[in-house]
Amino acid sequence: MPFTLVDILALAVFVVAWYGYTVFARKKAKTTDCIARSLHQHRIHWMYEVISREIRVSEAALLANLERNIAFFASSTLLILAGIFTLFAKVDTLAVVISSLPFAADVNHLAIQLKLSLLAFIFVISFFQFTWSMRQYGFLNVMIGATPFDQSGTNENLLAYAKQMAIVQDQAAHSYNYGLRSYYFAIAAMCWFFHPFLFVLMSLWVVYTLYTREFNSKAVKAITAAQHLLQQERQLKNEKMPGV
């Protein structure tokens, strides 16, 4: 058997940590201010502004910049996958290197191949998330291109259309976030090559890091405060408009 009971338990902790945090973050974001929740509100305000602009060069530039970032990670993921598949032919060398490290657990070739397979699977998931994110940003570009101009910004149909554009952008951002999250957990999975206890420790550390950055960082507090300011400004703008 390639894995000990400790290895199996460590892998179970890893899976539960990844899946559990994903479910937890998705549900908590519905009721708690966090990066995902606050940025969604920012995207709605952004799309509201889009319908009141006749020239949308700035939107094209901003979306192109977002797509470039995603394309970088998508292409990098392919390179990483190529490197992982190359390591399948170097299992003997990899086993010697791991065995030479202090505190490394006993290794065998089948275990190394299975661990490499886990890494490959993680980066395949990441690649699919990044490419889906790119496609959704492409959909958003089409929607913005089709948006009629409404100088007053009070057309109910166009306001509802703006919210739908924000939803598409939000889904694209979620896919991008899931792809980045795969990178975090891939780092934890790499620790399995050395010792299952290190694998468990890094899995928990990744969850703690993600939670801190997404729910309790200074950036979250600033984004949330800015979102409330935008809401106040929009309310004031609507109160000043006649007939609103």
Secondary structure, DSSP 8 states (H G I E B T S, - for coil): --S-HHHHHHHHHHHHHHHHHHHHHHHHTTTS--HHHHHHHHHHHHHHHHHT-S--HHHHHHHHHHHHHHHHHHHHHHHHHHHHHHHGGGHHHHHHHHHTSTT-----HHHHHHHHHHHHHHHHHHHHHHHHHHHHHHHHHHHHHT----TTS--HHHHHHHHHHHHHHHHHHHHHHHHHHHHHHHHHHHGGGT-HHHHHHHHHHHHHHHHHHHHSSHHHHHHHHHHHHHHHHHHHHHHHSTT-
